[in-house]
Amino acid sequence: MARILMERSGEMEVFARVISEGGFSAAARSLDLTPSAVSKLISRLEARLGARLLVRTTRALALTEEGEAYHRAAIAILQELDEADRAAAGGAARGRLRISAPLPFGTMFVAPAILPFLEANPQVQVDLNLTDDVIDLLAERTDVAIRSGNLPDSSLIARRLGQSRIVICASPDYLARRGTPRRPADLAAHDCVTFNFRRMRPTWPFRCDGRDLEQPVSGNLMVNNGETLRQMALAGAGIARIGLFHLAEDIAAGRLVVLLEDYNPGHLETISAVHIGGGPVPVRVRAFIDHMVAALAGVPVLQGARYII
């Protein structure tokens, strides 16, 4: 029985690696095997299960319905095995920790926290990926992802790291050229820089005379991430709406001016660390999230602060 279980866990590891690496050759390189050996292991796994797990073409791999179900189960089992190894080794955080974070938040807060985390956990190897794409943690074999905004219901476990107010701002140069909006309706005469993953004619929320309203905004520039939005606002391209944590230094230095605060409804952008649920939390994951919570606890702009300190 022990030999059979060992073979099964090995097949799961190879199968999961093929998916995470996107192909047999890449998986073989990461496992120090030959592509033919990987192919034989997958074929043996499919024969044992009596089901096709992968559809192979000359250009890509695709999971079948059975393959998706087996992949989810395999990842959960491999994580539990990994956690069992760590518990047996004394509970120390160890192994590779793959982290995904949005570019601005990752640059400002996650990256500076990595070195202290590694100093406290020398047996962990961090793989940090900064991207504004919302990745599939299971498919990308990512341990922790930093997400902002409301989280949809899912199997992911979330822990809040902080909350940031959302503000409207522009550069002094833009305001000198185009004037300063005094009421939300004034935005109709201004260029507003927006995100291109929202509806084509976006609206921004305000509170006027005790009533909530949505003010239509428009402009000739749309972007796909917060850092580019900040850069365009700094360059004088238009008025932007963005998380205060991202702009704190620019506002304090006078490079950006906060607008229409009397009409700000006080919406908060929640920043969370998420990981896959359904089993024991790996020590390295728990240690990193605890580290980030502690590192961000003293940052006023991530505690919903209204003013720049």
N, C-alpha and C positions, 0 to 999 in steps of 0.2 A: 504493500500500500504506500509506503514512504516513497518508493521509486516512482510510482504512478503520480503522486501528488507533486513530486519534484518536476516531472516532465510537464505536468499541466501548468505549473507556475512559470516554467521556462517558455512554454508556448504562448502564454498570456503576455509575457514581457516582450517577446519578439513581435507578436501581433500589435500590441500597443505602440511599440517603437515604429513599426511600419506606418501606422496612422499618423503619429506625431511628426515623423520625419518626411512624410509625403511620398514614400516610395521604398522599394526593396533595396536599391543600391545605397541610398542614404542611411537606411536603417542598418544595413550590413556594416557600413563604415563606423557607425556609432557603437555597434556591438562587437566590432572586431571579428566579423564573420564574412564569409563570401556571399554574394547575392544568391548563388544557387542554394547555399545552405539555408538562407532565410526563406527562399521560395519553397524548399522541401518541407520546412517546418510548418509553414502556413498550409500547404497542401495536406500534410499529415493532420493538422488541427481540423481542417474542413472535413476530411474523411472520417475522423473520429466523431465529430459532431453530426455528420450526415447533413451538412448545410453549407451552402456557399456564403462566405462572409464578405468577400471582396469581388468586385467586378473589375477586371484588369484590362486596360487598353494600352496602346503604344504610347499614349500621352499622359494618362492619369489613372488614379485609383479611386473607386467609389465604394462606399459601404452599402451592402444590401440591408434590408430591414433586420434580418437576423444578425448581420454584422454590427449594426448600431447597438442592438440590445446586448450582444456579447461584449462589445467594446466598453459600454457603461459598466457592466458587471466586472469586467477584467480590471478596469481602472480602480474601482472600489476595493477589489480584493488585493491588488498590488499595493495600494496605499495602506491597507490594514497590515499586510506583511511587513511593509517598510516600518510602520509604527511599532510592530511587535519587535523587530530588530532593535529599534532605538530604545524601547523600554527595557529589553534584555541587556542592552549595553549601558544601562544606568540612567536613562532618561535625558541624556544631553542632546541638545539640538545638533543635528549633523545631516550631511547630504546636500544635494542641490536644491536651492529654493528659487523657483522661477516666479518673478514678479512682473506684473503689467500695470502701468500707471499712465494717466494722461500726461501729455508733454509738459504743460505749464506746472501742474501740481507736482509731477515727478521731478522736474528740474529744481523747483523751489524748495520742496520739502522731503521727498523720498530720497533723492540722491545724497543730500547732505547727511541723512540719517543712516546710510548704509555702512560707512566706516565704523562708527561707534557700535553698530549692531554686530559687525564682523569681529571687532575687538572683544566683544562680550561672548561671542559664539564662534570661536576659531575653527570649529569643525564643519561649518556651513559654507557652501559655495553659492554665491548669489548670481543669478542670471536675470538682469534687469532689462526690461523692454519698455521703452517709452513710446506710446502711440495713443492717438485719440480714437482709434478703432475700438469698438466694443467687441472683444474677442470671446470665443467659446472656450471657457477654461478647460473643459474636458478634452476637446479636440486639440487644443494647443498644449495640453499637459502643463497648465499654469497652476501654481499653488495658490497665489494671492493676486487679486486684481483690485485696483483702486477705482471706484466708480463715483460719479457725482450725480446729483438729482435723485428723483424718486426711483426706487428700484421695483421692477415688475415682480410679481409673485413667481418664484422659481425654487429649484432645489438648492440654490446657493444660500449660504449662511452669511449674514452681514453684521458688521460691527461698526458703529459710527466713530469716525475719527475727528469730525468737527463740522461746523456749519458756518457758511460765509454769506453775508448779505450781498445782494445783487444791486449794482448801481449803474447809472447812466452817466457817461462821461464823454469829453472831447478835449482836444488839445487847445491851448490858448491861441495858436495860429488859426485853427479852424474857426473858433469863435470870433476872432478879430475880423476874419473875412466874411463870415456868414451871419454873425449876430448870435446872441445867446437866447435860447428858448426859455420863456418864462412860465408857460403852461404846456401840458401835454399836447394840446391841439397845435401848438407852434411847430411840432415836429413834422407836420405835413409839408412844411416849406424847407426842410433840411434833408441832407443826404445821411441816411442811417446805414451803417455797416452791419450786416446780419449774417447769420449762419446759413449755409446753403443746404443743410439737411433739414431745415424747417420749411413750412409752406411758403410758396412763392411771394405772397403778400403777408408778411408776419405782422403780428400786433404785439405791443408791449403793455404790461399791466400797470395801472396807476390807481390811486385812490383820491377822488376829488369830492369835496364837500360830503364826506362820509360814504360815498358810493364807489364801488369798484368798477373800473371801466377798462376796456382794451382799446388802445390807440393804434390805428394802422400806421405803419412806418414803411418807408421805401428808400431805395438808393441804387446806385449803379455798381455796388461792390458787395459780393457775398464771399464768405470764406468757410473753411471746413474745420477750423480748430481755434482754440482760445488764444494761443500765442500769436497767430497771424492777425486775429482780431485786435489784439493789443497793439501790435506793431502798426497796423493801419490807422488806429486811432491816434497813436503817437505821431504818425506822419501827417496827420491833418486830413485824412481821407473822409472823415465824417464822424457822426455820433455813434457810440457803441454802448451796448448793455452787457455787462460781464461781471463775474464774481469779484467782490472787493479784495479777496486774498491775492488775486492776480495783479492788482493795480496799486496796492498799498504804497509801495516805494515811489511809484510815478506820481501819485497824488501828493504825497508828503513833499516831493521835490518840486512840485508845481508843473510837472510835464503834462499832467492831465487834470482837468477840472471836473468835479462832480456836479451834475445838473439835476434839477427838478426833485431835490430831496424832500421838499414839502409834500410831494405827491407820491413818494415811494411807499408802496404798500407793505414794505418790510419782509418781502419774501426771502426765505433762506435757502441756499443751495447746500444740501447735505453731502458731505464727503464720507464714503464708507469703504471699508476693506471687506471684500467678499472672498469666500472660498467654497469649495464643493462640500456639501454636507452628506449625511447618510452613513457616517462611520466615525471612528475616533479621529480627532484633529491631530495631524502630525505635530510633533514637538516643535519643529523648525517654524511651522506656520503660526502656531500659537505664540512662540517667542517673538516672531517678527511683528505680529499685530500688536502684542503688548508693548513692544518697543516703540511703535509708531504712535500709539495712544499716549504714552508717556512723553514722547518727544514733542507732540503737538499740543499738549495740555496747557502750556504756558504761552501760546500764540494768540493774542487777543483777536486778531482778524479772523481766526478760525473758531471763535466762540460766539459768533454772531454780533461782534462789536459794531457800533454805529460809526464811530469816529476813528480816524487814524491817530494812533498814539505815537 
